[in-house]
Amino acid sequence: MTESTAMKMNVIVVKDRQEGGQRGYQIFKAAYDQGATVYGLATGSTPITTYDALVASDLDFSQMTSVNLDEYVGLAPDHAQSYHYFMQHHLFDQKPFAHSYVPNGLNADAADEMARYDNPIDLQILGLGQNGHIGFNEPGTDPKLGTHKVELTESTIQANARFFDNADEVPRYAYSMGIASIMKSHQILLEAYGEEKADAVKAMIEGPVTPDLPASYLQNHGNVTVILDEGAASKLNLK
């Protein structure tokens, strides 16, 4: 394992996502021990090993609050491809929180749904898209936006099509925390695994802050830890 604090972000390089999950758990536990009560959670394959470690732990979240990054518009909470379903399966069924806020994809009133998700978070977990997106904040997103309704890009729609029986079922919109919402978090933990993320990781950490790569705005946050496997870190200058 390699750890570097020479950059604006604390970068931890691990052997694989299993080790990354254990490091993610340690950061989560440290925040918990220091009194964190509101946790921002991400979906997707990236944080699963961290959630697995939380499930295996003796941490009690029965007095805590969770807030999820995003949800597809139009999917019911019990839909197998909804992020609500994902969180129930990977964390909430085993480690319930006192309050778990996942955007309601069936709420057609976007303003009503979005207004509930812009309170400060103690620890926010993020993944990273190959194009540098965080949440559903794609390149070009206004960094001043709070939680908002997003029209999904055609590439995202096509990538998601494999999870649905036919193309007409694939969501075209999502609710997502905005970059401004994410930046309000007291602490941020971003995990990225795989060589296919290496270009985005390098641009996020060593490139300019630009709307062309939404994750680069994290350089302006004072408390970000990035956990990477060797593939994702392969293009960084860590010396």
N, C-alpha and C positions, 0 to 999 in steps of 0.2 A: 504494500500500500504506500502511495505517495501523497503527501499533503503539502500544498503551497499556499502561502498567504501573501505572496509578492504582488498579486494582482488585486483588483478592486473586489474580487470575490474570493472566498475561501474555497479552494479547489481540492477535492479529495479523489484520488485515482485508486480504484480497487480492481481486484482480479476479475470479478464477474458480478452479475446482478444479485447473486445470493449474498456475497459479501457486502454489496451496496445496500441491500435491504437491512442487514445488521447495522451498518453505519447510519442509515436513515432512522432506524429504530433508536439508536443511541442519541441522535439529535432530537428526536421526538421526546424521548424520556427526559433529556436535560431540560427541555422547555417545560415539560410537565412538572418536573421537580422544582422549577423556578416560578411556578404559579400560573402558567398558561392555561386558559380555560376555553378559548375559542380557536378552533383548528380549521383551516381551509384545506379541502381535500380534492384530489384529482383522480380521474379515472384513466383507463387504458392499462396496457400490460406493464408499463414502467414501474408504478408504485406497488405492484402486487407483492413483491417480496418484503417490502416495508410493512404492508398491511398484514402479511403472514406473521411477521415478527411481533407486531402489536397484538394479534390474536393469541399468540403463544405466550404472551407476557402476563404479568399479574396487574397491569395498569387498569384502573377503574375509571371509566368515562361517564359514569352514571350521573355526574354533576356537571358534565362538560357540554359544550355546543360545537357542532360541526356545520360547516357551510361549504357546499360543493361549488366547484368552478363553473360548471356548465351542464346543460341538458338539451337534448333535441326537442324542438317544437313539434308537437303532434303525436308524441309517443306517451302512452299511459305509463304510470310508475311500474306496473307489473309486466310491461313489455320486455321481452328477453334482451333487447338491444338498448333499452333505456339505461341511462347512467344511474338512476335510482335503483334499478334492479341490480346493476353491477355492485353498487355500494352495499346493498343488503347482503349480497352473496359473499363478498370478500371481507366485509368488516362489521356492518351493523348487526347482523344476525348473531354474531358471536360477541361483539363488544358494543352494546347499545350506548348511545349518547342520550343525555337528558333531552336535548333538542337537536335534530338533524334536518338542516335546510338544504333541500335539493330543488332547483327550479322546477316548477310544475309545467311540463311540456304541453299540458292540455289547457292551460290558462291562455285564452285568446287575447286577453288584455295585457299587452306587453308592458305598458307603463306600470300597471299594478304589480306585475310579477317582478320587474326589475328593481322596483323601489325597495324591496326587502333585503337586498343583497350587497349593500355598500357600507356596512359597519366594519370597523377595523378588526383585523384578525391577528391573533398572537403568533401563530405559525402557519404559513401557507406552503403546501406541497404543490410542486409543478412538474410536469413533463416538458418535453421540447420537441416540436415538430421539425421535420427535415428542412423546412423553409424558415425556421426560426419562430414559428408561432407558439404562443403560450395561451392556454385556454383555446377559445376559438378566435383569438385575435390574430388575424392573418396579416401578411405584409400590407402596409398602407393604412392600417388602423390608426385612428386618431388617438394619441396617447392620453388625451384628456378625458376620454370616455370612461364613464363608470359602467356598471352592468348594463348590457344592451342586447337587442335582438340582432342576430347576425345572419346574413344570407350566405350560405355555405358555397365555397368555390366548387366549380365543376370537378376539379381533381379530387376534392374531399368527398363529393357525392359518389364519384366513380370508385374511390377507394373503399367506401362503405357499402357499396352495392353487394359485395360478396356475403354480407351478413343478413341479407333480406331475400325473401322468396322471389320477388320481382322488382324491377327498377322503380316502379311507381310507388313502392312502399318506402323508398329511401328518403329520409327527411331532407328538406331543402333549407331549413332554418334551424337556428339554435339560440338559446339564451346563454350568455357568457358573461362572467366578470370581465370588466374592461381592464386595460392596463393601469388606469388610475386607481381602480379598486384594488388590484394586486399590489400596487406600490404603497398602499396604506398599511400593509401588513407589517407587524413589528419585526418579524423574521421570516425569511424565505428559504425553503429547501427545494432545489431543483435536481432531479435525477435524469440522466440520459445514458443509454446503453446502445452499443453497436457502432461499427465503423461508418454506417450510413448517416449517423448523426454528427460525424467529425467536423464537417464544413460548418454546420450551424453552430456547433460548440465553439469553434475557433472564432467565428464572426461575433458570437454573443460576448465572448470574454475579451478578445484582443482587437476586435474591429471597432469602427466608429459607432456611436449611438445614432440609430437611424430608423425611421418608420419602415424601411425596407426589411428590417429584421427586428420584429417586435421584442424578442427576448433581450436585445441589446440595451433596452431601457433599464434592465436590472443593474447595469453598471452604476446607475444613479441612486441605487438603494444602499443603505449602509450596513446591511446585515444579511448577506446572501451566502449560502453554502451550496456548492455544486458537487454532486457525487457522479463520477464517470467511471465506466470500465475502460480498459486499455484501448479498445477500438474507438470509443467516442472521444478519448483524449489524445488520439494519435497525431493530430496536427497542431497541438498546442506547443508553445515554447515554454516549458516548465522550468527551465534553468534559471 
